[in-house]
């Protein structure tokens, strides 16, 4: 099971959610066990990454508006503390950067379009 980040907007005319063009296959993480190992790491809580840490419980993050800004800030904080995260989790920097980078791409696109992002 992969964790994916997907940006979308609500089309007021049709009343439907429209998923924004996004490079599918940009996994935020690889498999469920890796999800728990990375997102459940105590360092995430220490850094105050409460939204990202919910992924460890298998819950989706659905963010729009101010929540998108908070999610972006958390992801950027994780990137800024990459050395600490890598040291505690044992994951390679390129691994963590790739997952968080995909998430940030989706969040930035959702912000630019006035939309939302779901990460599951």
C-alpha positions as CSV (number, residue, x, y, z in Angstrom):
1,X,0.0,0.0,0.0
2,X,1.4,3.4,-1.0
3,X,0.7,6.7,0.5
4,X,-0.1,9.2,-2.2
5,X,-0.6,13.0,-2.3
6,X,-3.3,14.2,-4.7
7,X,-4.3,17.9,-5.3
8,X,-7.9,18.8,-6.3
9,X,-10.3,21.7,-6.5
10,X,-14.1,21.8,-6.1
11,X,-15.9,22.9,-9.3
12,X,-18.7,25.1,-8.1
13,X,-20.5,24.8,-11.5
14,X,-20.6,21.0,-11.7
15,X,-20.6,20.5,-7.9
16,X,-17.9,17.9,-8.3
17,X,-14.3,17.5,-7.1
18,X,-11.8,17.9,-10.0
19,X,-8.4,16.3,-9.5
20,X,-5.6,18.5,-10.8
21,X,-3.1,17.2,-13.2
22,X,-0.3,15.6,-11.1
23,X,2.4,13.2,-11.8
24,X,1.0,10.0,-10.5
25,X,3.5,7.6,-9.1
26,X,5.1,10.3,-7.0
27,X,4.6,8.2,-3.9
28,X,4.9,9.9,-0.5
29,X,6.1,6.6,0.9
30,X,6.5,3.0,-0.3
31,X,4.7,0.5,1.9
32,X,2.5,0.6,5.0
33,X,5.3,-0.6,7.3
34,X,7.5,2.2,6.0
35,X,4.7,4.6,6.6
36,X,4.5,3.7,10.2
37,X,8.3,3.7,10.7
38,X,8.8,7.1,9.1
39,X,5.6,9.0,10.1
40,X,5.5,7.5,13.6
41,X,9.1,8.5,14.4
42,X,9.2,10.4,17.7
43,X,11.3,13.1,16.0
44,X,8.2,14.2,14.0
45,X,6.3,14.9,17.2
46,X,9.4,16.6,18.7
47,X,9.4,18.9,15.6
48,X,5.7,19.6,16.1
49,X,4.6,17.8,12.9
50,X,1.2,16.8,14.1
51,X,-0.5,16.6,10.7
52,X,2.2,14.4,9.2
53,X,2.3,12.2,12.2
54,X,-1.3,11.2,11.7
55,X,-0.2,9.2,8.6
56,X,1.4,6.7,11.1
57,X,-2.1,5.8,12.2
58,X,-3.3,5.1,8.7
59,X,-5.5,8.2,8.7
60,X,-5.7,10.4,5.6
61,X,-4.8,14.1,5.7
62,X,-7.4,16.2,3.9
63,X,-6.2,19.8,3.8
64,X,-7.6,23.0,2.3
65,X,-7.2,26.7,3.1
66,X,-5.2,27.4,6.3
67,X,-4.7,23.7,6.8
68,X,-2.8,23.6,3.5
69,X,-0.5,26.4,4.7
70,X,0.1,24.4,8.0
71,X,0.8,21.2,6.1
72,X,3.2,23.0,3.8
73,X,5.0,24.5,6.9
74,X,5.2,21.1,8.5
75,X,6.7,19.5,5.4
76,X,9.2,22.3,5.0
77,X,10.1,21.9,8.7
78,X,10.8,18.3,8.1
79,X,13.0,19.1,5.2
80,X,14.8,21.7,7.3
81,X,15.4,19.0,10.0
82,X,16.4,16.4,7.5
83,X,19.7,15.4,9.3
84,X,17.8,14.8,12.5
85,X,15.0,12.9,10.9
86,X,17.5,10.7,8.9
87,X,19.5,10.0,12.1
88,X,16.5,9.0,14.1
89,X,14.7,7.0,11.4
90,X,17.6,5.4,9.5
91,X,16.1,6.4,6.1
92,X,18.5,7.9,3.5
93,X,18.1,11.6,2.9
94,X,17.1,11.0,-0.8
95,X,14.3,8.7,0.4
96,X,12.8,11.2,2.8
97,X,13.3,14.1,0.4
98,X,11.5,12.2,-2.4
99,X,8.5,11.5,-0.3
100,X,8.2,14.9,1.3
101,X,9.0,16.6,-2.1
102,X,6.1,14.8,-3.7
103,X,3.9,16.0,-0.9
104,X,5.1,19.6,-1.2
105,X,4.5,19.5,-4.9
106,X,0.9,18.5,-4.4
107,X,0.4,21.1,-1.6
108,X,1.9,23.9,-3.6
109,X,-0.3,23.1,-6.6
110,X,-3.4,23.0,-4.4
111,X,-2.5,26.3,-2.9
112,X,-1.9,27.9,-6.3
113,X,-5.3,26.6,-7.6
114,X,-7.2,27.4,-4.4
115,X,-7.9,23.7,-3.9
116,X,-7.2,21.0,-1.5
117,X,-4.9,18.0,-1.1
118,X,-5.6,14.5,0.2
119,X,-2.7,12.4,1.4
120,X,-3.4,8.8,2.2
